[in-house]
Amino acid sequence: MSGRPARVLLYSRPGCHLCDDARTVVEQVCAELGERFEEVDITTSPDLQDRFGEEIPVTFVDGRQHDFWRVDPARLRAALA
C-alpha cells in the first residue's frame, strides 16, 4: 500500500474548521477502505491559493475534483469503490 500514490487529496489551510471536519471524514473513510490520502496546505503556494481561494476544503479522488466545503462519507466511499 505504501508504494501506491494516495487516491485522495485534501486541499486545506490551517485554522479552517470545515477543513478539520473534512479531514476527519477522509481519515475515517480511507482507514475503512485501506486507502491513503494526502493533505495539501494551500497557503504554501500562491497558485493553490488563487485556484481554490475560499472553496476549501477541496477533495480530489483519482485526480478529479470530488467535493468542496463538505465531504459526504457515503459519496466518498462510493467514489473509492
Biopython code that builds the backbone (N, CA, C, O; Angstrom):
import numpy as np
from Bio.PDB.StructureBuilder import StructureBuilder

atoms = [
    (1, "MET", "N", (0.828, -1.201, 0.000)),
    (1, "MET", "CA", (0.000, 0.000, 0.000)),
    (1, "MET", "C", (0.865, 1.254, 0.000)),
    (1, "MET", "O", (0.493, 2.241, -0.635)),
    (2, "SER", "N", (1.997, 1.252, 0.684)),
    (2, "SER", "CA", (2.806, 2.465, 0.794)),
    (2, "SER", "C", (3.423, 2.872, -0.528)),
    (2, "SER", "O", (3.775, 4.040, -0.699)),
    (3, "GLY", "N", (3.571, 1.931, -1.489)),
    (3, "GLY", "CA", (4.154, 2.266, -2.774)),
    (3, "GLY", "C", (3.181, 2.940, -3.725)),
    (3, "GLY", "O", (3.590, 3.544, -4.716)),
    (4, "ARG", "N", (1.920, 2.840, -3.431)),
    (4, "ARG", "CA", (0.899, 3.443, -4.301)),
    (4, "ARG", "C", (0.711, 4.906, -3.958)),
    (4, "ARG", "O", (0.819, 5.301, -2.797)),
    (5, "PRO", "N", (0.425, 5.718, -4.982)),
    (5, "PRO", "CA", (0.096, 7.114, -4.657)),
    (5, "PRO", "C", (-1.254, 7.189, -3.950)),
    (5, "PRO", "O", (-2.106, 6.315, -4.112)),
    (6, "ALA", "N", (-1.427, 8.220, -3.182)),
    (6, "ALA", "CA", (-2.706, 8.428, -2.496)),
    (6, "ALA", "C", (-3.794, 8.680, -3.527)),
    (6, "ALA", "O", (-3.602, 9.452, -4.466)),
    (7, "ARG", "N", (-4.935, 8.029, -3.351)),
    (7, "ARG", "CA", (-6.062, 8.241, -4.260)),
    (7, "ARG", "C", (-6.838, 9.496, -3.921)),
    (7, "ARG", "O", (-7.524, 10.062, -4.772)),
    (8, "VAL", "N", (-6.728, 9.938, -2.655)),
    (8, "VAL", "CA", (-7.487, 11.108, -2.201)),
    (8, "VAL", "C", (-6.515, 12.219, -1.836)),
    (8, "VAL", "O", (-5.562, 12.006, -1.088)),
    (9, "LEU", "N", (-6.766, 13.399, -2.370)),
    (9, "LEU", "CA", (-6.037, 14.609, -1.993)),
    (9, "LEU", "C", (-7.016, 15.543, -1.322)),
    (9, "LEU", "O", (-8.122, 15.764, -1.816)),
    (10, "LEU", "N", (-6.607, 16.086, -0.203)),
    (10, "LEU", "CA", (-7.422, 17.049, 0.535)),
    (10, "LEU", "C", (-6.663, 18.370, 0.564)),
    (10, "LEU", "O", (-5.610, 18.472, 1.193)),
    (11, "TYR", "N", (-7.191, 19.370, -0.110)),
    (11, "TYR", "CA", (-6.604, 20.710, -0.093)),
    (11, "TYR", "C", (-7.262, 21.486, 1.035)),
    (11, "TYR", "O", (-8.487, 21.560, 1.123)),
    (12, "SER", "N", (-6.429, 22.065, 1.901)),
    (12, "SER", "CA", (-6.939, 22.732, 3.097)),
    (12, "SER", "C", (-6.027, 23.893, 3.464)),
    (12, "SER", "O", (-5.069, 24.205, 2.758)),
    (13, "ARG", "N", (-6.350, 24.521, 4.583)),
    (13, "ARG", "CA", (-5.448, 25.527, 5.152)),
    (13, "ARG", "C", (-5.621, 25.516, 6.662)),
    (13, "ARG", "O", (-6.683, 25.153, 7.167)),
    (14, "PRO", "N", (-4.581, 25.911, 7.380)),
    (14, "PRO", "CA", (-4.647, 25.929, 8.842)),
    (14, "PRO", "C", (-5.754, 26.867, 9.342)),
    (14, "PRO", "O", (-6.015, 27.912, 8.746)),
    (15, "GLY", "N", (-6.390, 26.476, 10.434)),
    (15, "GLY", "CA", (-7.405, 27.312, 11.057)),
    (15, "GLY", "C", (-8.769, 27.252, 10.401)),
    (15, "GLY", "O", (-9.644, 28.056, 10.721)),
    (16, "CYS", "N", (-8.962, 26.325, 9.500)),
    (16, "CYS", "CA", (-10.230, 26.195, 8.761)),
    (16, "CYS", "C", (-11.054, 25.076, 9.406)),
    (16, "CYS", "O", (-10.680, 23.906, 9.335)),
    (17, "HIS", "N", (-12.177, 25.443, 10.036)),
    (17, "HIS", "CA", (-12.976, 24.419, 10.720)),
    (17, "HIS", "C", (-13.615, 23.429, 9.748)),
    (17, "HIS", "O", (-13.774, 22.255, 10.083)),
    (18, "LEU", "N", (-13.979, 23.880, 8.561)),
    (18, "LEU", "CA", (-14.515, 22.948, 7.564)),
    (18, "LEU", "C", (-13.445, 21.948, 7.133)),
    (18, "LEU", "O", (-13.738, 20.783, 6.865)),
    (19, "CYS", "N", (-12.193, 22.423, 7.072)),
    (19, "CYS", "CA", (-11.076, 21.540, 6.724)),
    (19, "CYS", "C", (-10.894, 20.477, 7.805)),
    (19, "CYS", "O", (-10.651, 19.309, 7.500)),
    (20, "ASP", "N", (-11.011, 20.882, 9.054)),
    (20, "ASP", "CA", (-10.903, 19.928, 10.159)),
    (20, "ASP", "C", (-11.988, 18.863, 10.056)),
    (20, "ASP", "O", (-11.718, 17.678, 10.250)),
    (21, "ASP", "N", (-13.204, 19.280, 9.754)),
    (21, "ASP", "CA", (-14.319, 18.340, 9.607)),
    (21, "ASP", "C", (-14.077, 17.393, 8.433)),
    (21, "ASP", "O", (-14.289, 16.186, 8.547)),
    (22, "ALA", "N", (-13.630, 17.948, 7.305)),
    (22, "ALA", "CA", (-13.375, 17.135, 6.113)),
    (22, "ALA", "C", (-12.258, 16.134, 6.369)),
    (22, "ALA", "O", (-12.354, 14.979, 5.953)),
    (23, "ARG", "N", (-11.200, 16.565, 7.050)),
    (23, "ARG", "CA", (-10.076, 15.678, 7.365)),
    (23, "ARG", "C", (-10.557, 14.471, 8.170)),
    (23, "ARG", "O", (-10.138, 13.343, 7.913)),
    (24, "THR", "N", (-11.433, 14.711, 9.140)),
    (24, "THR", "CA", (-11.956, 13.622, 9.961)),
    (24, "THR", "C", (-12.691, 12.601, 9.100)),
    (24, "THR", "O", (-12.478, 11.398, 9.251)),
    (25, "VAL", "N", (-13.545, 13.066, 8.207)),
    (25, "VAL", "CA", (-14.304, 12.164, 7.330)),
    (25, "VAL", "C", (-13.356, 11.411, 6.400)),
    (25, "VAL", "O", (-13.476, 10.196, 6.249)),
    (26, "VAL", "N", (-12.421, 12.119, 5.779)),
    (26, "VAL", "CA", (-11.487, 11.491, 4.846)),
    (26, "VAL", "C", (-10.632, 10.454, 5.566)),
    (26, "VAL", "O", (-10.422, 9.357, 5.048)),
    (27, "GLU", "N", (-10.139, 10.789, 6.754)),
    (27, "GLU", "CA", (-9.337, 9.834, 7.530)),
    (27, "GLU", "C", (-10.130, 8.569, 7.830)),
    (27, "GLU", "O", (-9.619, 7.461, 7.665)),
    (28, "GLN", "N", (-11.381, 8.727, 8.272)),
    (28, "GLN", "CA", (-12.202, 7.572, 8.638)),
    (28, "GLN", "C", (-12.502, 6.695, 7.428)),
    (28, "GLN", "O", (-12.348, 5.475, 7.488)),
    (29, "VAL", "N", (-12.927, 7.312, 6.337)),
    (29, "VAL", "CA", (-13.298, 6.537, 5.148)),
    (29, "VAL", "C", (-12.065, 5.855, 4.563)),
    (29, "VAL", "O", (-12.133, 4.681, 4.198)),
    (30, "CYS", "N", (-10.955, 6.554, 4.467)),
    (30, "CYS", "CA", (-9.742, 5.948, 3.920)),
    (30, "CYS", "C", (-9.257, 4.800, 4.803)),
    (30, "CYS", "O", (-8.802, 3.779, 4.288)),
    (31, "ALA", "N", (-9.347, 4.951, 6.113)),
    (31, "ALA", "CA", (-8.941, 3.882, 7.031)),
    (31, "ALA", "C", (-9.836, 2.655, 6.846)),
    (31, "ALA", "O", (-9.346, 1.526, 6.834)),
    (32, "GLU", "N", (-11.137, 2.870, 6.703)),
    (32, "GLU", "CA", (-12.081, 1.756, 6.499)),
    (32, "GLU", "C", (-11.757, 0.974, 5.238)),
    (32, "GLU", "O", (-11.837, -0.254, 5.211)),
    (33, "LEU", "N", (-11.386, 1.714, 4.183)),
    (33, "LEU", "CA", (-11.206, 1.093, 2.871)),
    (33, "LEU", "C", (-9.753, 0.750, 2.557)),
    (33, "LEU", "O", (-9.459, 0.222, 1.484)),
    (34, "GLY", "N", (-8.854, 1.041, 3.472)),
    (34, "GLY", "CA", (-7.449, 0.743, 3.233)),
    (34, "GLY", "C", (-6.806, 1.635, 2.184)),
    (34, "GLY", "O", (-5.872, 1.225, 1.495)),
    (35, "GLU", "N", (-7.306, 2.841, 2.070)),
    (35, "GLU", "CA", (-6.773, 3.806, 1.102)),
    (35, "GLU", "C", (-5.922, 4.849, 1.816)),
    (35, "GLU", "O", (-6.058, 5.062, 3.020)),
    (36, "ARG", "N", (-5.051, 5.488, 1.062)),
    (36, "ARG", "CA", (-4.225, 6.574, 1.595)),
    (36, "ARG", "C", (-4.801, 7.904, 1.129)),
    (36, "ARG", "O", (-5.473, 7.985, 0.100)),
    (37, "PHE", "N", (-4.520, 8.948, 1.914)),
    (37, "PHE", "CA", (-4.842, 10.297, 1.462)),
    (37, "PHE", "C", (-3.664, 11.191, 1.795)),
    (37, "PHE", "O", (-2.872, 10.903, 2.692)),
    (38, "GLU", "N", (-3.569, 12.271, 1.059)),
    (38, "GLU", "CA", (-2.573, 13.292, 1.322)),
    (38, "GLU", "C", (-3.288, 14.612, 1.515)),
    (38, "GLU", "O", (-4.295, 14.890, 0.864)),
    (39, "GLU", "N", (-2.764, 15.414, 2.406)),
    (39, "GLU", "CA", (-3.331, 16.739, 2.653)),
    (39, "GLU", "C", (-2.332, 17.783, 2.176)),
    (39, "GLU", "O", (-1.136, 17.688, 2.452)),
    (40, "VAL", "N", (-2.836, 18.774, 1.459)),
    (40, "VAL", "CA", (-2.002, 19.839, 0.917)),
    (40, "VAL", "C", (-2.480, 21.164, 1.486)),
    (40, "VAL", "O", (-3.655, 21.511, 1.366)),
    (41, "ASP", "N", (-1.573, 21.897, 2.104)),
    (41, "ASP", "CA", (-1.865, 23.217, 2.670)),
    (41, "ASP", "C", (-1.767, 24.249, 1.547)),
    (41, "ASP", "O", (-0.681, 24.499, 1.023)),
    (42, "ILE", "N", (-2.900, 24.846, 1.178)),
    (42, "ILE", "CA", (-2.890, 25.791, 0.051)),
    (42, "ILE", "C", (-2.123, 27.065, 0.357)),
    (42, "ILE", "O", (-1.764, 27.796, -0.566)),
    (43, "THR", "N", (-1.860, 27.354, 1.637)),
    (43, "THR", "CA", (-1.135, 28.588, 1.967)),
    (43, "THR", "C", (0.346, 28.488, 1.607)),
    (43, "THR", "O", (1.069, 29.483, 1.677)),
    (44, "THR", "N", (0.802, 27.295, 1.224)),
    (44, "THR", "CA", (2.201, 27.133, 0.838)),
    (44, "THR", "C", (2.437, 27.496, -0.622)),
    (44, "THR", "O", (3.582, 27.498, -1.074)),
    (45, "SER", "N", (1.383, 27.801, -1.364)),
    (45, "SER", "CA", (1.516, 28.077, -2.797)),
    (45, "SER", "C", (0.540, 29.162, -3.243)),
    (45, "SER", "O", (-0.671, 28.996, -3.097)),
    (46, "PRO", "N", (1.049, 30.275, -3.785)),
    (46, "PRO", "CA", (0.144, 31.302, -4.319)),
    (46, "PRO", "C", (-0.768, 30.753, -5.419)),
    (46, "PRO", "O", (-1.915, 31.183, -5.544)),
    (47, "ASP", "N", (-0.266, 29.811, -6.212)),
    (47, "ASP", "CA", (-1.094, 29.225, -7.270)),
    (47, "ASP", "C", (-2.281, 28.462, -6.686)),
    (47, "ASP", "O", (-3.401, 28.569, -7.184)),
    (48, "LEU", "N", (-2.027, 27.690, -5.625)),
    (48, "LEU", "CA", (-3.128, 26.952, -4.995)),
    (48, "LEU", "C", (-4.106, 27.902, -4.323)),
    (48, "LEU", "O", (-5.315, 27.673, -4.360)),
    (49, "GLN", "N", (-3.598, 28.969, -3.708)),
    (49, "GLN", "CA", (-4.496, 29.951, -3.093)),
    (49, "GLN", "C", (-5.374, 30.607, -4.144)),
    (49, "GLN", "O", (-6.566, 30.817, -3.917)),
    (50, "ASP", "N", (-4.793, 30.932, -5.299)),
    (50, "ASP", "CA", (-5.577, 31.520, -6.392)),
    (50, "ASP", "C", (-6.603, 30.528, -6.929)),
    (50, "ASP", "O", (-7.742, 30.891, -7.221)),
    (51, "ARG", "N", (-6.186, 29.281, -7.053)),
    (51, "ARG", "CA", (-7.060, 28.254, -7.638)),
    (51, "ARG", "C", (-8.253, 27.928, -6.747)),
    (51, "ARG", "O", (-9.382, 27.819, -7.226)),
    (52, "PHE", "N", (-7.995, 27.771, -5.432)),
    (52, "PHE", "CA", (-9.055, 27.304, -4.538)),
    (52, "PHE", "C", (-9.658, 28.393, -3.669)),
    (52, "PHE", "O", (-10.815, 28.281, -3.262)),
    (53, "GLY", "N", (-8.908, 29.437, -3.378)),
    (53, "GLY", "CA", (-9.428, 30.565, -2.606)),
    (53, "GLY", "C", (-10.222, 30.161, -1.387)),
    (53, "GLY", "O", (-9.697, 29.513, -0.482)),
    (54, "GLU", "N", (-11.480, 30.539, -1.359)),
    (54, "GLU", "CA", (-12.358, 30.251, -0.225)),
    (54, "GLU", "C", (-13.149, 28.956, -0.399)),
    (54, "GLU", "O", (-13.953, 28.607, 0.466)),
    (55, "GLU", "N", (-12.935, 28.241, -1.498)),
    (55, "GLU", "CA", (-13.669, 26.999, -1.738)),
    (55, "GLU", "C", (-12.939, 25.806, -1.140)),
    (55, "GLU", "O", (-12.833, 24.753, -1.770)),
    (56, "ILE", "N", (-12.442, 25.973, 0.068)),
    (56, "ILE", "CA", (-11.772, 24.860, 0.719)),
    (56, "ILE", "C", (-12.598, 24.401, 1.902)),
    (56, "ILE", "O", (-13.376, 25.188, 2.440)),
    (57, "PRO", "N", (-12.462, 23.199, 2.311)),
    (57, "PRO", "CA", (-11.584, 22.193, 1.751)),
    (57, "PRO", "C", (-12.083, 21.700, 0.398)),
    (57, "PRO", "O", (-13.273, 21.762, 0.092)),
    (58, "VAL", "N", (-11.153, 21.217, -0.392)),
    (58, "VAL", "CA", (-11.470, 20.608, -1.679)),
    (58, "VAL", "C", (-10.870, 19.210, -1.656)),
    (58, "VAL", "O", (-9.713, 19.027, -1.276)),
    (59, "THR", "N", (-11.664, 18.224, -2.066)),
    (59, "THR", "CA", (-11.149, 16.869, -2.165)),
    (59, "THR", "C", (-11.104, 16.441, -3.626)),
    (59, "THR", "O", (-11.991, 16.755, -4.420)),
    (60, "PHE", "N", (-10.051, 15.721, -3.948)),
    (60, "PHE", "CA", (-9.887, 15.107, -5.259)),
    (60, "PHE", "C", (-9.772, 13.609, -5.046)),
    (60, "PHE", "O", (-9.118, 13.158, -4.106)),
    (61, "VAL", "N", (-10.401, 12.843, -5.915)),
    (61, "VAL", "CA", (-10.284, 11.387, -5.905)),
    (61, "VAL", "C", (-9.792, 10.971, -7.280)),
    (61, "VAL", "O", (-10.401, 11.294, -8.300)),
    (62, "ASP", "N", (-8.679, 10.249, -7.288)),
    (62, "ASP", "CA", (-8.083, 9.780, -8.538)),
    (62, "ASP", "C", (-7.861, 10.926, -9.523)),
    (62, "ASP", "O", (-8.070, 10.772, -10.726)),
    (63, "GLY", "N", (-7.436, 12.074, -8.999)),
    (63, "GLY", "CA", (-7.086, 13.211, -9.851)),
    (63, "GLY", "C", (-8.234, 14.084, -10.302)),
    (63, "GLY", "O", (-8.017, 15.057, -11.024)),
    (64, "ARG", "N", (-9.447, 13.764, -9.898)),
    (64, "ARG", "CA", (-10.614, 14.558, -10.307)),
    (64, "ARG", "C", (-11.265, 15.179, -9.082)),
    (64, "ARG", "O", (-11.351, 14.557, -8.023)),
    (65, "GLN", "N", (-11.725, 16.428, -9.246)),
    (65, "GLN", "CA", (-12.372, 17.093, -8.107)),
    (65, "GLN", "C", (-13.616, 16.321, -7.709)),
    (65, "GLN", "O", (-14.444, 15.955, -8.544)),
    (66, "HIS", "N", (-13.723, 16.085, -6.415)),
    (66, "HIS", "CA", (-14.829, 15.285, -5.879)),
    (66, "HIS", "C", (-15.831, 16.164, -5.124)),
    (66, "HIS", "O", (-17.031, 16.110, -5.394)),
    (67, "ASP", "N", (-15.345, 16.964, -4.190)),
    (67, "ASP", "CA", (-16.208, 17.807, -3.355)),
    (67, "ASP", "C", (-15.462, 19.066, -2.944)),
    (67, "ASP", "O", (-14.238, 19.144, -3.044)),
    (68, "PHE", "N", (-16.222, 20.049, -2.480)),
    (68, "PHE", "CA", (-15.617, 21.170, -1.766)),
    (68, "PHE", "C", (-16.545, 21.560, -0.636)),
    (68, "PHE", "O", (-17.743, 21.278, -0.667)),
    (69, "TRP", "N", (-15.975, 22.212, 0.362)),
    (69, "TRP", "CA", (-16.619, 22.622, 1.614)),
    (69, "TRP", "C", (-16.956, 21.468, 2.536)),
    (69, "TRP", "O", (-16.496, 21.454, 3.677)),
    (70, "ARG", "N", (-17.730, 20.514, 2.094)),
    (70, "ARG", "CA", (-18.108, 19.393, 2.956)),
    (70, "ARG", "C", (-17.830, 18.083, 2.219)),
    (70, "ARG", "O", (-17.919, 18.008, 0.993)),
    (71, "VAL", "N", (-17.492, 17.059, 2.996)),
    (71, "VAL", "CA", (-17.248, 15.735, 2.423)),
    (71, "VAL", "C", (-18.311, 14.794, 2.957)),
    (71, "VAL", "O", (-18.430, 14.599, 4.166)),
    (72, "ASP", "N", (-19.079, 14.215, 2.053)),
    (72, "ASP", "CA", (-20.102, 13.252, 2.424)),
    (72, "ASP", "C", (-19.459, 11.864, 2.460)),
    (72, "ASP", "O", (-18.946, 11.395, 1.445)),
    (73, "PRO", "N", (-19.483, 11.205, 3.620)),
    (73, "PRO", "CA", (-18.800, 9.918, 3.723)),
    (73, "PRO", "C", (-19.313, 8.860, 2.742)),
    (73, "PRO", "O", (-18.516, 8.121, 2.164)),
    (74, "ALA", "N", (-20.618, 8.781, 2.549)),
    (74, "ALA", "CA", (-21.177, 7.778, 1.631)),
    (74, "ALA", "C", (-20.735, 8.060, 0.190)),
    (74, "ALA", "O", (-20.415, 7.136, -0.558)),
    (75, "ARG", "N", (-20.721, 9.308, -0.181)),
    (75, "ARG", "CA", (-20.296, 9.688, -1.537)),
    (75, "ARG", "C", (-18.814, 9.386, -1.733)),
    (75, "ARG", "O", (-18.417, 8.922, -2.802)),
    (76, "LEU", "N", (-17.996, 9.641, -0.723)),
    (76, "LEU", "CA", (-16.571, 9.357, -0.813)),
    (76, "LEU", "C", (-16.350, 7.838, -0.913)),
    (76, "LEU", "O", (-15.543, 7.386, -1.725)),
    (77, "ARG", "N", (-17.051, 7.063, -0.103)),
    (77, "ARG", "CA", (-16.936, 5.589, -0.181)),
    (77, "ARG", "C", (-17.268, 5.110, -1.575)),
    (77, "ARG", "O", (-16.561, 4.273, -2.135)),
    (78, "ALA", "N", (-18.351, 5.641, -2.145)),
    (78, "ALA", "CA", (-18.762, 5.230, -3.492)),
    (78, "ALA", "C", (-17.698, 5.580, -4.529)),
    (78, "ALA", "O", (-17.430, 4.791, -5.435)),
    (79, "ALA", "N", (-17.102, 6.738, -4.404)),
    (79, "ALA", "CA", (-16.072, 7.167, -5.354)),
    (79, "ALA", "C", (-14.834, 6.276, -5.272)),
    (79, "ALA", "O", (-14.139, 6.073, -6.268)),
    (80, "LEU", "N", (-14.566, 5.752, -4.091)),
    (80, "LEU", "CA", (-13.386, 4.905, -3.900)),
    (80, "LEU", "C", (-13.662, 3.421, -4.168)),
    (80, "LEU", "O", (-12.738, 2.607, -4.195)),
    (81, "ALA", "N", (-14.930, 3.079, -4.363)),
    (81, "ALA", "CA", (-15.296, 1.659, -4.579)),
    (81, "ALA", "C", (-14.859, 1.192, -5.964)),
    (81, "ALA", "O", (-15.079, 0.035, -6.323)),
]
sb = StructureBuilder()
sb.init_structure("model")
sb.init_model(0)
sb.init_chain("A")
sb.init_seg("    ")
for serial, (resi, resn, name, xyz) in enumerate(atoms, 1):
    if name == "N":
        sb.init_residue(resn, " ", resi, " ")
    sb.init_atom(name, np.array(xyz, "f"), 0.0, 1.0, " ", f" {name:<3s}", serial, name[0])
structure = sb.get_structure()
